[in-house]
């Protein structure tokens, strides 16, 4: 864009006669009486000019009372030159002055009339935006912060977030005596011990676990010649006085003799035994040195390369039996095949819950407007701008707006602007 300026010799100011009304204001005219070419200077709010100020003299332009004409070219929206004096400009080094558009993790290279950016080693991008590279090393939902440096999700640690923090053994949590701590990938929860069940309150530390009356509910394995006595967290099969009891067990409506050991029909990896009327079951112990070991039950003992699995990124191999977390799913390599299922989360018993960014399991929050999930109570209502009663869970567009969505959350009205609507 070109503007024609009428310039006073004194004071040294320019007045735009045609073209844009210079913004910022037109530059001051040089005090020289002679010019060879139209001046091509652009004054920024900081006094920068672009691309060059004339510096040579030649025969004067046509005379004008107290004035001369100076052609001012506005060629660029950026000001890459700075004034040296009334007659000349010099290149502006944006890299040295810090007035550049390069990413903090990029190198700035000064060029004539501008600059260029290039991402640092270990980063990728166009120079203006650079992203750290970790070559797929960040596991279990970890985020690459800088080259080969990962930020781990809660519950994981290690250079590549490869290690699950065992909150149970590391002393981070103490469960009630009626519950046992169960470590989960990235999380944990207190689970009621055998012989107890939760009363529905789902206390985080297991205080809501209470005794199961196996005798009253029929959930016992006592044979017919014994009497069931309920105990705290279990039961006992007692032989009536004066009788000779066998100590046998009843399991799946079948008689198992005292001392008998068997494998469950629906789980070949669990071994059970009958011990004086009580059936005790446990997972098979994996001894990788045992040549007769069932590799189906102990996949971690399978050394075959064909049993390995390739991670979803294609950059890491897992052995049979290895487990990891991917996109809030628990994945396991089993004899060359990857099987994934939703990550187990501890139960939460609260009115408002949310899943924090970077995590997979919901947490309780007190602010209803921060909640992703609400245990709706239809008796707790809200009133909109028109006084209309809204039940919990209802949503509506705020009166007088198009992009503000309101929602009733158990008597609390929460409104937010939809940025996609603007």
Backbone torsions as a table, in degrees:
resi	resn	phi	psi	omega
1	UNK	NA	136.4	-177.2
2	UNK	-122.4	135.0	176.5
3	UNK	-121.5	144.5	178.0
4	UNK	-99.3	124.2	-173.7
5	UNK	-114.6	139.6	173.1
6	UNK	-100.5	120.6	-170.8
7	UNK	-115.0	132.9	173.1
8	UNK	-83.9	146.5	175.1
9	UNK	-75.0	-39.0	178.4
10	UNK	-149.3	123.2	-4.4
11	UNK	-70.0	162.6	-173.9
12	UNK	-84.4	84.9	179.0
13	UNK	-133.8	160.7	178.8
14	UNK	-119.7	146.0	175.7
15	UNK	-124.5	121.3	-177.2
16	UNK	-69.8	127.1	179.2
17	UNK	-100.8	-29.5	177.2
18	UNK	-149.9	160.4	-174.6
19	UNK	86.2	-159.6	-175.8
20	UNK	-70.0	144.3	170.7
21	UNK	-73.2	97.8	-166.3
22	UNK	-43.1	124.8	174.9
23	UNK	-133.8	110.3	5.6
24	UNK	-68.2	171.7	-174.8
25	UNK	-52.9	151.8	-178.8
26	UNK	-58.6	147.2	-176.7
27	UNK	-69.6	161.0	175.4
28	UNK	-66.7	146.1	-179.9
29	UNK	-79.7	145.0	175.3
30	UNK	-67.2	147.9	-177.7
31	UNK	-81.0	-5.3	179.4
32	UNK	-63.7	146.6	-179.8
33	UNK	-88.2	-18.5	-175.7
34	UNK	-124.3	139.8	173.9
35	UNK	-135.6	151.4	-178.8
36	UNK	-97.5	-34.6	-178.7
37	UNK	-135.3	162.9	175.6
38	UNK	-58.3	135.4	176.9
39	UNK	-66.1	133.7	-178.5
40	UNK	-121.4	69.0	-178.7
41	UNK	-120.4	141.4	178.8
42	UNK	-125.3	117.5	-177.0
43	UNK	-89.6	124.7	176.5
44	UNK	-93.3	171.4	177.1
45	UNK	-58.3	-20.0	-180.0
46	UNK	-100.0	5.3	177.0
47	UNK	92.3	16.0	179.9
48	UNK	-82.3	152.0	179.6
49	UNK	-130.2	153.7	-178.5
50	UNK	-156.5	140.7	-4.5
51	UNK	-94.3	-20.7	-179.9
52	UNK	-157.6	145.1	175.7
53	UNK	-99.1	139.3	-178.2
54	UNK	-66.8	148.1	-177.7
55	UNK	-136.1	-5.1	-179.1
56	UNK	-100.9	156.6	179.3
57	UNK	-111.7	151.9	177.7
58	UNK	-153.3	179.8	179.9
59	UNK	-53.1	145.5	-175.1
60	UNK	-67.7	158.3	174.6
61	UNK	-72.7	172.8	179.2
62	UNK	-54.1	134.8	-176.2
63	UNK	-65.1	149.8	175.3
64	UNK	-148.2	135.4	-177.1
65	UNK	-53.3	112.4	175.0
66	UNK	61.3	9.1	-176.2
67	UNK	-141.3	160.7	170.2
68	UNK	-141.3	161.0	-179.1
69	UNK	-95.4	135.2	178.6
70	UNK	-131.4	124.0	-179.9
71	UNK	-85.0	123.2	-176.4
72	UNK	-113.1	118.1	-177.8
73	UNK	-100.5	125.3	175.6
74	UNK	-102.3	93.6	-170.0
75	UNK	-102.0	-15.1	-173.8
76	UNK	-145.1	143.7	176.4
77	UNK	-76.1	-9.1	-179.5
78	UNK	-112.3	153.9	-178.7
79	UNK	-111.7	100.2	-173.3
80	UNK	-101.2	7.9	-178.8
81	UNK	-131.2	152.2	177.6
82	UNK	-124.4	150.8	-175.9
83	UNK	-77.5	135.7	171.8
84	UNK	-93.9	-50.9	176.0
85	UNK	-149.8	-165.0	-176.7
86	UNK	-68.0	-12.7	-172.2
87	UNK	-117.5	-10.4	-173.3
88	UNK	-146.5	156.6	177.4
89	UNK	-125.9	161.6	175.8
90	UNK	-132.2	160.4	-178.4
91	UNK	-61.2	136.1	178.0
92	UNK	-92.8	118.7	-179.9
93	UNK	-85.6	94.1	-178.1
94	UNK	-64.5	-29.9	-178.9
95	UNK	-67.4	-42.6	-178.4
96	UNK	-71.4	-34.4	-177.6
97	UNK	-84.7	-11.9	-178.3
98	UNK	81.8	4.5	180.0
99	UNK	-92.9	63.4	-178.8
100	UNK	-131.0	173.6	-176.1
101	UNK	-108.6	15.5	-176.6
102	UNK	-74.8	147.6	175.7
103	UNK	-65.2	149.7	177.4
104	UNK	-55.5	-24.5	-179.9
105	UNK	-102.9	37.4	179.8
106	UNK	-135.1	159.0	175.4
107	UNK	-95.9	140.0	179.9
108	UNK	-104.8	131.4	178.5
109	UNK	-120.1	120.7	179.6
110	UNK	-75.5	136.9	177.3
111	UNK	-129.8	166.7	178.0
112	UNK	-65.8	117.3	178.7
113	UNK	80.8	9.4	-179.6
114	UNK	175.7	-148.7	179.2
115	UNK	-160.3	166.7	176.6
116	UNK	-132.8	158.9	-176.5
117	UNK	-126.2	144.1	176.8
118	UNK	-141.2	129.2	-177.3
119	UNK	-62.3	144.2	177.3
120	UNK	-64.2	158.2	173.9
121	UNK	-55.7	136.8	-177.7
122	UNK	93.0	-0.4	178.1
123	UNK	-127.9	155.1	177.6
124	UNK	-129.4	151.1	179.6
125	UNK	146.9	-170.4	-176.9
126	UNK	-94.0	6.6	-178.8
127	UNK	96.8	-38.1	175.4
128	UNK	-77.6	-35.8	175.5
129	UNK	-129.0	121.3	-178.6
130	UNK	-124.1	140.0	-179.1
131	UNK	-122.4	135.1	-178.4
132	UNK	-66.2	148.4	178.9
133	UNK	-111.9	130.9	175.9
134	UNK	-122.9	9.8	177.5
135	UNK	53.1	37.3	176.6
136	UNK	71.1	17.6	-176.6
137	UNK	-80.6	-20.5	-177.9
138	UNK	-75.2	111.6	-176.8
139	UNK	-100.3	170.4	173.1
140	UNK	51.9	41.6	175.4
141	UNK	80.4	10.8	178.8
142	UNK	-67.6	155.0	-178.4
143	UNK	-113.7	136.8	179.9
144	UNK	-76.4	115.8	-179.1
145	UNK	-91.0	-47.6	177.2
146	UNK	-146.3	169.8	-175.4
147	UNK	-48.1	119.3	178.1
148	UNK	58.5	28.7	174.8
149	UNK	-127.1	119.8	-174.2
150	UNK	-109.2	144.1	167.2
151	UNK	-99.7	121.4	-173.6
152	UNK	-89.3	149.4	170.6
153	UNK	-66.9	158.4	179.1
154	UNK	-57.1	132.5	178.1
155	UNK	99.4	-2.6	179.4
156	UNK	-127.8	155.1	179.3
157	UNK	-149.5	177.3	-178.5
158	UNK	108.5	161.4	-179.3
159	UNK	-56.5	-39.2	-179.7
160	UNK	-111.1	17.7	-176.7
161	UNK	58.8	32.3	-175.0
162	UNK	-84.6	-12.4	-173.5
163	UNK	-108.3	124.7	175.3
164	UNK	-79.2	129.9	176.8
165	UNK	-75.1	119.2	179.3
166	UNK	-86.0	92.5	-177.6
167	UNK	-63.0	-22.8	-176.9
168	UNK	-74.8	-47.8	-176.8
169	UNK	-84.1	-23.1	-178.1
170	UNK	-84.7	1.6	174.5
171	UNK	79.6	19.6	179.5
172	UNK	-77.7	-19.9	-174.5
173	UNK	-141.6	148.6	176.9
174	UNK	-129.6	115.3	-177.8
175	UNK	-89.8	160.9	175.7
176	UNK	-61.3	156.2	-178.3
177	UNK	-61.9	-21.5	179.5
178	UNK	-90.2	3.6	-178.5
179	UNK	-130.8	159.9	177.0
180	UNK	-124.1	145.2	-178.7
181	UNK	-79.8	126.2	178.8
182	UNK	-111.2	117.8	177.9
183	UNK	-81.4	133.6	177.5
184	UNK	-122.5	159.6	177.9
185	UNK	-58.6	109.7	179.0
186	UNK	80.9	1.9	-174.2
187	UNK	-158.8	-174.7	178.7
188	UNK	-161.0	167.5	168.5
189	UNK	-160.4	158.0	179.7
190	UNK	-91.7	114.6	-176.3
191	UNK	-106.2	138.0	-179.1
192	UNK	-59.4	136.5	178.5
193	UNK	-68.5	164.8	174.4
194	UNK	-57.0	134.8	-178.4
195	UNK	96.2	-3.9	178.2
196	UNK	-128.9	157.0	173.4
197	UNK	-143.6	157.8	-177.6
198	UNK	-77.3	140.5	-178.6
199	UNK	-83.9	5.7	177.1
200	UNK	104.7	-7.3	180.0
201	UNK	-88.0	-19.7	176.0
202	UNK	50.6	55.3	176.9
203	UNK	-64.9	135.5	-175.8
204	UNK	-58.2	-33.3	-177.0
205	UNK	-98.7	7.6	175.3
206	UNK	90.0	9.5	179.2
207	UNK	-64.6	-19.4	-178.5
208	UNK	-85.9	4.3	176.8
209	UNK	-76.9	134.8	178.8
210	UNK	-135.0	161.2	-173.7
211	UNK	-66.8	143.5	172.9
212	UNK	-97.4	131.0	176.6
213	UNK	-87.7	88.5	-177.2
214	UNK	-64.5	-29.8	-179.4
215	UNK	-72.0	-44.7	-179.0
216	UNK	-70.9	-30.3	-178.1
217	UNK	-93.0	-7.1	179.6
218	UNK	80.9	10.9	-178.5
219	UNK	-92.0	57.1	178.8
220	UNK	-136.4	167.8	-176.2
221	UNK	-117.0	20.7	-179.0
222	UNK	-67.6	137.7	177.0
223	UNK	-72.9	169.2	-174.5
224	UNK	-67.6	-21.0	-177.6
225	UNK	-89.6	6.2	178.7
226	UNK	-121.3	166.5	179.7
227	UNK	-114.5	134.4	-179.1
228	UNK	-85.9	129.6	174.6
229	UNK	-119.7	122.9	-179.6
230	UNK	-75.1	138.0	176.4
231	UNK	-124.3	164.0	177.1
232	UNK	-68.0	110.2	-179.3
233	UNK	84.6	12.1	179.1
234	UNK	179.3	-156.2	-179.9
235	UNK	-157.6	171.2	-179.7
236	UNK	-138.2	140.0	177.1
237	UNK	-100.7	109.0	-173.8
238	UNK	-109.7	140.9	-179.8
239	UNK	-87.8	127.9	179.9
240	UNK	-58.6	148.1	-176.7
241	UNK	-60.0	133.2	176.4
242	UNK	88.5	0.2	-179.7
243	UNK	-110.5	153.2	176.6
244	UNK	-104.2	99.0	-175.3
245	UNK	-89.6	150.2	-176.6
246	UNK	-79.9	-28.3	-174.7
247	UNK	79.2	12.3	179.5
248	UNK	-70.4	167.8	-179.4
249	UNK	-124.2	153.7	172.0
250	UNK	-109.6	116.8	-178.9
251	UNK	-133.3	124.5	-176.2
252	UNK	52.2	42.8	178.7
253	UNK	62.7	20.3	177.4
254	UNK	-122.2	146.3	179.5
255	UNK	-83.6	125.1	174.6
256	UNK	-113.9	126.7	-175.3
257	UNK	-73.8	151.9	179.9
258	UNK	-57.0	125.5	-178.3
259	UNK	91.4	-7.0	-178.6
260	UNK	-72.1	142.8	178.3
261	UNK	-122.5	137.6	-179.2
262	UNK	-152.2	163.9	177.9
263	UNK	-101.4	136.6	-179.5
264	UNK	-62.0	142.0	-179.0
265	UNK	-66.0	-35.7	-176.3
266	UNK	-98.5	4.6	179.0
267	UNK	-154.5	95.0	-175.2
268	UNK	-71.4	-5.0	-179.4
269	UNK	-99.3	3.1	179.2
270	UNK	-114.8	134.6	-179.1
271	UNK	-113.7	133.7	-179.9
272	UNK	-120.6	157.5	176.9
273	UNK	-145.5	153.5	177.6
274	UNK	-102.7	122.1	-177.7
275	UNK	-128.8	95.9	178.5
276	UNK	51.4	53.8	175.4
277	UNK	89.5	-12.1	-178.8
278	UNK	-106.5	132.0	176.8
279	UNK	-92.5	124.6	178.9
280	UNK	-116.8	126.9	-179.7
281	UNK	-123.7	147.1	178.1
282	UNK	-152.9	160.9	176.4
283	UNK	-72.1	148.9	179.1
284	UNK	-61.5	136.1	176.9
285	UNK	-78.9	128.5	-176.7
286	UNK	-91.8	114.6	174.4
287	UNK	-115.0	101.2	-174.0
288	UNK	-65.9	-13.4	177.8
289	UNK	-83.4	-10.5	-178.6
290	UNK	-80.2	115.0	-177.5
291	UNK	-66.6	-19.3	-179.6
292	UNK	-96.2	10.6	-177.1
293	UNK	-62.7	139.6	177.4
294	UNK	-80.8	107.4	-177.4
295	UNK	-67.1	-19.6	176.9
296	UNK	-65.6	-37.5	-179.7
297	UNK	-84.8	-22.8	-178.3
298	UNK	-129.0	68.9	-176.8
299	UNK	-64.2	-22.5	179.9
300	UNK	-67.7	-13.1	179.2
301	UNK	-93.7	3.9	-177.4
302	UNK	-88.5	111.1	-176.2
303	UNK	-88.7	-4.5	-173.6
304	UNK	-67.5	136.2	177.3
305	UNK	-62.8	-31.3	-179.5
306	UNK	-67.2	-14.4	-179.9
307	UNK	-92.3	-2.3	178.6
308	UNK	-78.5	160.8	-179.4
309	UNK	-126.6	149.5	177.3
310	UNK	-98.8	131.4	178.3
311	UNK	-61.5	157.4	-177.5
312	UNK	-56.4	-30.2	180.0
313	UNK	-77.0	-15.1	-179.0
314	UNK	80.0	5.8	-174.8
315	UNK	-109.4	2.1	-176.7
316	UNK	-147.9	141.0	178.5
317	UNK	-109.5	142.5	178.7
318	UNK	-117.1	144.7	174.4
319	UNK	-81.8	160.6	179.2
320	UNK	-60.5	128.7	-178.3
321	UNK	99.3	-15.3	178.5
322	UNK	-68.1	147.0	178.3
323	UNK	-126.0	153.4	176.5
324	UNK	-158.9	169.0	-179.5
325	UNK	-111.1	132.1	179.4
326	UNK	-141.0	118.6	179.2
327	UNK	52.0	48.9	178.2
328	UNK	60.0	29.1	173.4
329	UNK	-123.9	143.0	174.8
330	UNK	-87.1	121.6	-178.5
331	UNK	-116.9	149.6	179.3
332	UNK	-143.1	141.6	175.1
333	UNK	-92.1	121.5	179.5
334	UNK	-128.0	103.2	175.5
335	UNK	50.6	50.2	173.9
336	UNK	89.4	-3.9	-179.6
337	UNK	-121.9	140.8	-180.0
338	UNK	-96.1	127.6	177.9
339	UNK	-121.0	128.1	-179.2
340	UNK	-124.8	147.1	178.0
341	UNK	-147.5	161.3	-178.1
342	UNK	-55.6	139.3	180.0
343	UNK	-65.6	134.0	179.6
344	UNK	-73.0	131.0	178.7
345	UNK	-121.5	144.6	177.7
346	UNK	-67.5	148.2	178.9
347	UNK	-67.3	144.1	176.0
348	UNK	-120.2	135.7	-178.2
349	UNK	-119.5	84.1	179.9
350	UNK	-154.8	165.5	-174.9
351	UNK	-74.2	-38.8	-176.5
352	UNK	-125.5	131.4	179.2
353	UNK	-133.2	155.4	175.2
354	UNK	-147.0	155.2	175.1
355	UNK	-104.1	106.4	-177.8
356	UNK	-59.7	152.6	179.4
357	UNK	-60.8	133.1	-179.8
358	UNK	87.2	-3.3	178.7
359	UNK	-115.6	171.8	-175.5
360	UNK	-117.6	-20.9	-174.2
361	UNK	-109.2	145.3	-179.3
362	UNK	-71.1	151.3	175.8
363	UNK	-129.4	155.0	178.2
364	UNK	-77.2	140.4	174.7
365	UNK	-132.1	154.0	179.6
366	UNK	-94.0	-22.9	179.9
367	UNK	-86.6	112.9	-177.4
368	UNK	-63.1	-28.1	-177.7
369	UNK	-74.8	-12.7	175.2
370	UNK	-93.7	-5.2	-173.9
371	UNK	-79.9	137.0	171.9
372	UNK	-85.1	-33.5	-177.0
373	UNK	-128.2	138.9	-179.0
374	UNK	-127.0	133.5	172.5
375	UNK	-82.7	90.9	-169.7
376	UNK	-63.8	135.0	174.5
377	UNK	-120.0	109.1	-173.2
378	UNK	-67.0	-13.0	177.7
379	UNK	-79.6	-14.0	178.5
380	UNK	-100.4	104.7	-173.3
381	UNK	-110.8	169.9	177.3
382	UNK	-127.3	162.0	174.8
383	UNK	-120.1	131.5	179.3
384	UNK	-85.5	-170.9	-176.2
385	UNK	-62.4	-25.5	-179.4
386	UNK	-95.2	5.1	-179.6
387	UNK	80.4	11.5	178.9
388	UNK	-78.3	133.3	-179.8
389	UNK	-76.3	129.8	179.9
390	UNK	-118.5	131.5	178.3
391	UNK	-78.1	157.5	178.6
392	UNK	-60.0	131.8	-176.8
393	UNK	101.4	-16.3	179.9
394	UNK	-76.2	150.7	178.0
395	UNK	-135.2	153.4	-178.7
396	UNK	-157.9	161.1	176.5
397	UNK	-84.6	128.7	-177.9
398	UNK	-61.4	136.7	-177.7
399	UNK	-59.2	134.1	177.8
400	UNK	84.9	2.4	178.1
401	UNK	-129.0	167.7	176.8
402	UNK	-116.8	-19.9	-171.7
403	UNK	-120.5	5.6	179.7
404	UNK	-101.2	114.6	-178.7
405	UNK	-102.2	128.8	178.0
406	UNK	-111.6	150.9	-179.9
407	UNK	-142.2	141.9	177.3
408	UNK	-93.1	123.7	179.3
409	UNK	-124.3	90.8	178.8
410	UNK	50.0	54.5	176.9
411	UNK	88.0	-5.2	179.1
412	UNK	-108.3	129.5	177.4
413	UNK	-94.6	122.3	-178.5
414	UNK	-120.6	125.3	-177.7
415	UNK	-122.7	145.3	177.6
416	UNK	-149.8	153.5	179.9
417	UNK	-91.1	132.2	178.1
418	UNK	-84.9	108.5	-176.7
419	UNK	-65.3	-23.6	179.5
420	UNK	-73.5	-15.0	-176.8
421	UNK	-88.9	-23.6	-175.3
422	UNK	-67.8	NA	NA
